[in-house]
C-alpha cells in the first residue's frame, strides 16, 4: 500500500525550457508514477497548469526583482536603509503569499530548487525560509547553481546583502538533505557552510523512446523556414552569456565552408534571458558577419506541445527531430542537462569542456567532438582558439563521412550515459527520501 503524499515543488519558474525546470519535471513525473500528488509554487508556470500556485511577485522577470538585484549587486545608488526598506517590503509581501499557498496546499514534503543557493531573488529566499521556519515542513533543497559561481554576486553592495548570501544554503533541522549536482560546488559549500550535502547528478529517462517525426511535427522545417536538405545544427540551451554561443556560431561558420554547397542552419529554439538581450543582439551581429544562417525560434517552442490561438507550439523535443548535430558550448554548467538530451536523441555533439564536465563527466568515457577547455575574453565574447574550431570541424567531417563510425559513437554514448544517469537512480533516490518522512506535515 503506497503512503501517498502531497509534494510541493518551489522555484522561480516551472514548466519552462531552462535546465532547472526540466529537472523539476523529471522528479515530478517519477513521483506521480509512484502515486503521489504534485503541486508547484512558482513565479511563472509555462504550462499554465491548475496544480501550479503562481505568485507573480516571485517572477525573476518582474521589474521590482530586477531592480533590487541590479541595485544590490551591480550598482550602489541608494543609502543602505532605503534599500533595506525596499527589500523588507517586498519580502513581507512575498512571505504573505507563500504562507497562503503552504496553508492551502498542506504539503508533506517540499522540494526547493535553487531558491536557497543563488542570489537572483533574495527577498524570495528570505520569505520562503521564514515560512518554512514557522511550519517546519520536511524539505529537500536541490542546488543547481550557487551565488559564489557568479562573479557579480560575489560583490554585494550592501552589508545586509552580504549577510544574506553568506548564510545560504541555510542549515535547518527540517531540511532533510541538501542535494548538489556537481562535486566542485559540493566541495565549495563544505568549505563555506560546513553542512552535510549529497551529490546528485542530473538524470534522464533513457528507457522511454525519444520523440520521433510524426503528424504533429512533420512540417516543422517548413514552419521554421528551414530547407528540407539543410544541415541543421541545434543549440538547445537558453540564450544567456555563459552558454558560449559565440563559439557555436564560429563552429557553424567553419563547418558551412566544408559542407558547401549544402546549406547549414543554426537553430536556436530557446528563450533569451531577461539580462542577456544585449548578448543576443551581439550574437545576431556575429552570425551576420560570419554568414551563418540562424533561426531564432523561441516563440515556436515550449516545454510541451500546446495549441495557442489556433496555432501549434512545439515541444523542445521536437527541435531534436530535425537536427543533424548539437552544439553544447557552455562556458559553465551546474551539470549538463542538454548534453544528456543530445545523447538521448543519438546526435553527434560538439562540446566546450566546461569545468564540471572535466571534473565529473569526462571520466565516464563519452565520445564527443570537443572545442577544448580554453576560452579567452575578446570584445565581450569568450573565444576558443581558431585551431580548436578547425579540429572540431575536421572531426565532424570525418564522422559524417563514416556512417559506421558515427553509429558506433552514438551507441556508445547512449549506453554509457544510460549506465550512469538513468532515471532509475532518481526513482530509487526519491523513494529513499519519501521513506524518511515518518509523519505527515501539519500546517
JOHU-V19168 format. One record per residue. N is the residue number from 0. RES is the residue in three letters. SS is DSSP state (2 for helix, 1 for strand, 0 for the rest). PSI is psi in whole degrees, -180 to 180 (999 if undefined). D_LAST is the distance of its C-alpha to the last C-alpha in whole Angstrom. Layout:
n=<N;N>
res=<RES;RES>
ss=<SS;SS>
psi=<PSI;PSI>
d_last=<D_LAST;D_LAST>
This chain:
n=<0;1;2;3;4;5;6;7;8;9;10;11;12;13;14;15;16;17;18;19;20;21;22;23;24;25;26;27;28;29;30;31;32;33;34;35;36;37;38;39;40;41;42;43;44;45;46;47;48;49;50;51;52;53;54;55;56;57;58;59;60;61;62;63;64;65;66;67;68;69;70;71;72;73;74;75;76;77;78;79;80;81;82;83;84;85;86;87;88;89;90;91;92;93;94;95;96;97;98;99;100;101;102;103;104;105;106;107;108;109;110;111;112;113;114;115;116;117;118;119;120;121;122;123;124;125;126;127;128;129;130;131;132;133;134;135;136;137;138;139;140;141;142;143;144;145;146;147;148;149;150;151;152;153;154;155;156;157;158;159;160;161;162;163;164;165;166;167;168;169;170;171;172;173;174;175;176;177;178;179;180;181;182;183;184;185;186;187;188;189;190;191;192;193;194;195;196;197;198;199;200;201;202;203;204;205;206;207;208;209;210;211;212;213;214;215;216;217;218;219;220;221;222;223;224;225;226;227;228;229;230;231;232;233;234;235;236;237;238;239;240;241;242;243;244;245;246;247;248;249;250;251;252;253;254;255;256;257;258;259;260;261;262;263;264;265;266;267;268;269;270;271;272;273;274;275;276;277;278;279;280;281;282;283;284;285;286;287;288;289;290;291;292;293;294;295;296;297;298;299;300;301;302;303;304;305;306;307;308;309;310;311;312;313;314;315;316;317;318;319;320;321;322;323;324;325;326;327;328;329;330;331;332;333;334;335;336;337;338;339;340;341;342;343;344;345;346;347;348;349;350;351;352;353;354;355;356;357;358;359;360;361;362;363;364;365;366;367;368;369;370;371;372;373;374;375;376;377;378;379;380;381;382;383;384;385;386;387;388;389;390;391;392;393;394;395;396;397;398;399;400;401;402;403;404;405;406;407;408;409;410;411;412;413;414;415;416;417;418;419;420;421;422;423;424;425;426;427;428;429;430;431;432;433;434;435;436;437;438;439;440;441;442>
res=<UNK;UNK;UNK;UNK;UNK;UNK;UNK;UNK;UNK;UNK;UNK;UNK;UNK;UNK;UNK;UNK;UNK;UNK;UNK;UNK;UNK;UNK;UNK;UNK;UNK;UNK;UNK;UNK;UNK;UNK;UNK;UNK;UNK;UNK;UNK;UNK;UNK;UNK;UNK;UNK;UNK;UNK;UNK;UNK;UNK;UNK;UNK;UNK;UNK;UNK;UNK;UNK;UNK;UNK;UNK;UNK;UNK;UNK;UNK;UNK;UNK;UNK;UNK;UNK;UNK;UNK;UNK;UNK;UNK;UNK;UNK;UNK;UNK;UNK;UNK;UNK;UNK;UNK;UNK;UNK;UNK;UNK;UNK;UNK;UNK;UNK;UNK;UNK;UNK;UNK;UNK;UNK;UNK;UNK;UNK;UNK;UNK;UNK;UNK;UNK;UNK;UNK;UNK;UNK;UNK;UNK;UNK;UNK;UNK;UNK;UNK;UNK;UNK;UNK;UNK;UNK;UNK;UNK;UNK;UNK;UNK;UNK;UNK;UNK;UNK;UNK;UNK;UNK;UNK;UNK;UNK;UNK;UNK;UNK;UNK;UNK;UNK;UNK;UNK;UNK;UNK;UNK;UNK;UNK;UNK;UNK;UNK;UNK;UNK;UNK;UNK;UNK;UNK;UNK;UNK;UNK;UNK;UNK;UNK;UNK;UNK;UNK;UNK;UNK;UNK;UNK;UNK;UNK;UNK;UNK;UNK;UNK;UNK;UNK;UNK;UNK;UNK;UNK;UNK;UNK;UNK;UNK;UNK;UNK;UNK;UNK;UNK;UNK;UNK;UNK;UNK;UNK;UNK;UNK;UNK;UNK;UNK;UNK;UNK;UNK;UNK;UNK;UNK;UNK;UNK;UNK;UNK;UNK;UNK;UNK;UNK;UNK;UNK;UNK;UNK;UNK;UNK;UNK;UNK;UNK;UNK;UNK;UNK;UNK;UNK;UNK;UNK;UNK;UNK;UNK;UNK;UNK;UNK;UNK;UNK;UNK;UNK;UNK;UNK;UNK;UNK;UNK;UNK;UNK;UNK;UNK;UNK;UNK;UNK;UNK;UNK;UNK;UNK;UNK;UNK;UNK;UNK;UNK;UNK;UNK;UNK;UNK;UNK;UNK;UNK;UNK;UNK;UNK;UNK;UNK;UNK;UNK;UNK;UNK;UNK;UNK;UNK;UNK;UNK;UNK;UNK;UNK;UNK;UNK;UNK;UNK;UNK;UNK;UNK;UNK;UNK;UNK;UNK;UNK;UNK;UNK;UNK;UNK;UNK;UNK;UNK;UNK;UNK;UNK;UNK;UNK;UNK;UNK;UNK;UNK;UNK;UNK;UNK;UNK;UNK;UNK;UNK;UNK;UNK;UNK;UNK;UNK;UNK;UNK;UNK;UNK;UNK;UNK;UNK;UNK;UNK;UNK;UNK;UNK;UNK;UNK;UNK;UNK;UNK;UNK;UNK;UNK;UNK;UNK;UNK;UNK;UNK;UNK;UNK;UNK;UNK;UNK;UNK;UNK;UNK;UNK;UNK;UNK;UNK;UNK;UNK;UNK;UNK;UNK;UNK;UNK;UNK;UNK;UNK;UNK;UNK;UNK;UNK;UNK;UNK;UNK;UNK;UNK;UNK;UNK;UNK;UNK;UNK;UNK;UNK;UNK;UNK;UNK;UNK;UNK;UNK;UNK;UNK;UNK;UNK;UNK;UNK;UNK;UNK;UNK;UNK;UNK;UNK;UNK;UNK;UNK;UNK;UNK;UNK;UNK;UNK;UNK;UNK;UNK;UNK;UNK;UNK;UNK;UNK;UNK;UNK;UNK;UNK;UNK;UNK;UNK;UNK;UNK;UNK;UNK;UNK;UNK;UNK;UNK;UNK;UNK;UNK;UNK;UNK;UNK;UNK;UNK;UNK>
ss=<0;0;0;0;0;1;1;1;1;1;1;0;0;1;0;0;0;0;2;2;2;2;2;2;2;2;2;2;2;2;2;2;2;0;0;0;1;1;1;1;1;1;0;0;1;0;0;0;0;0;0;1;1;1;0;2;2;2;0;0;0;0;2;2;2;2;2;2;2;2;2;2;2;2;0;0;0;0;0;2;2;2;2;2;2;2;2;2;2;2;2;2;2;2;2;2;2;2;2;2;2;2;2;2;2;0;0;0;1;1;1;1;1;0;0;0;0;0;0;0;0;2;2;2;2;2;2;2;2;2;2;2;2;2;2;0;0;0;1;1;1;1;1;0;0;0;2;2;2;0;2;2;2;2;0;0;0;0;2;2;2;2;2;2;2;2;0;0;0;0;0;0;0;0;1;1;1;1;1;1;0;0;2;2;2;2;2;2;2;2;2;2;2;0;0;0;0;1;1;0;0;0;0;1;0;0;0;0;0;0;0;0;0;0;0;0;0;0;0;2;2;2;2;2;0;0;0;0;0;0;1;1;1;1;0;0;0;0;1;0;2;2;2;0;2;2;2;2;2;2;2;2;2;2;2;2;2;2;2;0;0;0;0;1;1;1;1;1;0;0;0;1;0;0;0;0;2;2;2;2;2;2;2;2;2;2;2;2;2;0;0;0;1;1;1;1;0;2;2;2;1;1;0;0;0;1;1;1;0;0;1;1;1;1;1;2;2;2;2;2;2;0;0;0;1;1;1;1;0;0;0;0;0;0;0;0;2;2;2;2;2;2;2;2;0;0;0;1;1;1;1;0;0;0;2;2;2;2;2;2;2;2;2;2;0;0;0;0;1;1;0;0;0;0;0;1;1;1;0;0;1;1;1;0;0;2;2;2;2;2;2;2;2;2;2;2;2;2;2;2;0;0;2;2;2;2;2;2;2;2;2;2;2;2;2;2;2;2;2;2;2;1;2;2;2;2;2;2;2;2;2;2;2;2;2;0;0;0;0;0;0;0;0>
psi=<123;128;92;138;154;122;130;125;133;126;166;-37;150;166;28;-172;5;159;-38;-46;-41;-38;-36;-44;-37;-45;-43;-41;-46;-44;-38;-40;-28;-1;9;160;132;137;164;143;118;162;-22;133;113;-18;-2;50;151;-26;15;120;101;120;98;-28;-28;-12;126;-26;-11;143;-36;-32;-41;-36;-50;-41;-47;-40;0;-14;-38;-33;161;96;-8;158;149;-38;-35;-47;-37;-39;-45;-45;-50;-35;-44;-42;-41;-43;-42;-43;-41;-44;-40;-44;-42;-43;-44;-42;-40;-42;-36;58;147;-23;141;132;119;115;114;-18;-27;16;-21;177;25;-26;76;-33;-38;-45;-50;-43;-46;-43;-40;-42;-44;-34;-35;-43;-10;43;133;130;142;123;115;120;109;-35;157;151;-35;-5;-6;121;-43;-37;-5;2;62;143;-10;151;-36;-31;-41;-43;-39;-49;-33;-16;3;144;144;149;110;146;-28;-10;106;-36;155;115;130;135;3;155;-25;-47;-36;-43;-40;-41;-40;-40;-37;-42;-17;45;153;136;165;128;120;117;168;149;166;147;81;-12;-21;128;142;160;134;174;128;-171;-25;-42;5;-25;18;-43;-46;-44;-38;-2;29;131;150;-23;1;144;113;119;120;128;102;-5;165;161;100;156;-38;1;-7;35;-20;-34;-28;-41;-44;-41;-45;-38;-45;-38;-38;-39;-34;-29;-20;136;6;127;151;138;131;116;126;94;1;169;160;126;152;-29;12;23;-38;-38;-44;-41;-41;-37;-42;-40;-41;-43;-40;-44;-38;7;42;122;114;144;111;105;28;-34;-14;-7;153;-177;-30;161;143;158;132;123;41;-3;169;137;128;156;159;-32;-33;-32;-29;-26;-19;6;147;-21;153;137;136;84;18;138;-28;138;149;-36;-88;59;-52;-23;-46;-37;-46;-40;-42;-40;8;55;138;143;130;124;142;132;79;160;-43;-36;-47;-41;-41;-23;-39;-35;-20;-15;32;152;107;162;118;144;11;-165;16;129;135;134;132;122;41;-7;167;108;132;157;152;-37;-27;-39;-47;-41;-40;-40;-42;-45;-40;-48;-37;-42;-41;-26;-4;89;-34;-46;-39;-47;-39;-43;-46;-39;-43;-47;-42;-47;-39;-47;-40;-38;-26;-29;27;147;-8;-39;-38;-44;-47;-39;-43;-37;-35;-43;-47;-38;-17;-11;107;-35;146;150;149;124;999>
d_last=<25;22;19;17;14;12;14;13;17;17;20;23;24;24;27;29;32;31;31;27;27;29;27;24;25;27;24;22;25;25;22;23;26;24;22;19;17;17;16;17;16;19;22;24;25;28;28;26;24;22;19;19;17;20;20;23;23;22;25;28;31;30;32;30;29;32;34;31;32;35;36;34;36;39;40;40;41;39;39;36;34;34;33;30;29;29;27;24;25;24;21;19;20;18;15;15;15;13;10;11;11;7;6;9;9;6;8;9;12;13;16;17;21;23;21;21;25;27;28;28;25;24;22;20;20;19;17;15;15;14;11;10;12;9;6;9;8;11;14;17;19;22;25;28;30;30;31;34;35;36;39;38;34;36;38;35;37;35;34;30;30;32;29;26;28;29;26;25;24;21;21;18;17;14;16;18;21;23;25;28;30;34;35;37;33;32;35;34;31;32;35;32;29;30;27;27;27;28;30;29;32;31;32;34;34;38;38;38;41;41;41;45;47;47;47;45;46;49;50;48;51;53;50;49;53;54;57;57;59;57;56;52;50;46;44;41;39;37;40;39;42;41;41;45;46;49;51;50;52;55;54;55;58;60;59;60;63;64;62;65;66;63;60;57;54;50;47;44;42;39;38;39;36;36;37;40;42;45;45;45;48;50;49;51;54;54;54;57;59;59;59;56;55;51;49;46;44;40;40;41;38;35;32;33;36;36;38;38;41;43;43;42;39;40;37;38;39;42;43;44;46;49;49;51;50;47;47;44;45;42;43;40;37;34;35;37;35;38;40;39;39;43;43;41;44;47;48;50;48;49;47;47;46;43;42;39;42;44;42;40;41;45;46;45;48;47;50;50;52;51;52;52;50;51;51;52;51;54;54;50;50;49;52;53;57;59;60;57;57;60;59;56;58;61;59;57;61;61;58;59;63;62;60;60;59;56;55;55;53;50;50;50;47;45;45;44;41;40;41;39;36;35;32;32;31;28;27;28;26;23;23;24;20;18;20;19;15;16;12;10;6;4;0>
